[in-house]
């Protein structure tokens, strides 16, 4: 396995094992790249098989799903040229020449997963047909699945390779459901709330300015607070606290990262504050939870 794990870019490349061969499915790569405006693309340090010069394009020997959650860019293959915007997903197919890149003035944030095997090939053909770019929208549940795949691919993680395949199936199933529902019309309010959820998750380690969030989705501060609470049942600040606790539980259960590091990764001001908040929410200290406590992470 080869991987890079940095604050802005994470990507892992995995070799198949006996389980993958038995299932006829292999998750070969998982990644997340946050490209700022005017930053070179793609970042360096990818294996030779995946080296990519946008000026020349490339051909892959696998399927890849590239999910753009912010920014915009351009895609081109032998049959089409397409403008790509946030909330869209690019479907790359084996053997087909293609190129894509974020626009310099905006950059973009992308999640991606590479999949091989006859089983996923049939699913991808059924879900996407011949479409190259589809519009699932900025969907919080979909982002969380990509993040779970990143965690499962990390060598620090205790998850099994079979679970990574299960996450890939879940991503495909959710995309099928989202795209099918979109045929009956899009709900603007839920689209905005989903985008806010994704922005919160993307900035989980930082303080978030709710007024800035409202500006980014082009609505007023008071309206954002109202629709978010109406749709989720929680004020934004409490939702963010719950999100941080859930992420901490996930990292405690599935990685060997130190508790202190997890506290900072999930946006708590200090390890002591993390310890006290976690204990109030779950009834367990972070260390005890890691040792085997599996209580609910919902706040009491």
Secondary structure, DSSP 8 states (H G I E B T S, - for coil): -EEEE-SSEEEEE----HHHHHHT-EEEEEEEEEE-TT--SS-S---GGG---TTT-B--SSEEEEEEEEEEEEEEESS-EEEEETTEEEEE-TT--EEEEE-TTT-EEEEEEEEESHHHHHHHHHHHTT-SEE---S-HHHHHHHHHHHHHHSTTB---HHHHHHHHHHHHHHHHHHHHHHTT---HHHHHHHHHHHHHHHTTTS---HHHHHHHTTS-HHHHHHHHHHHHSS-HHHHHHHHHHHHHHHHHHHB---HHHHHHHTT-SSHHHHHHHHHHHHSS-HHHHHHT-----S--
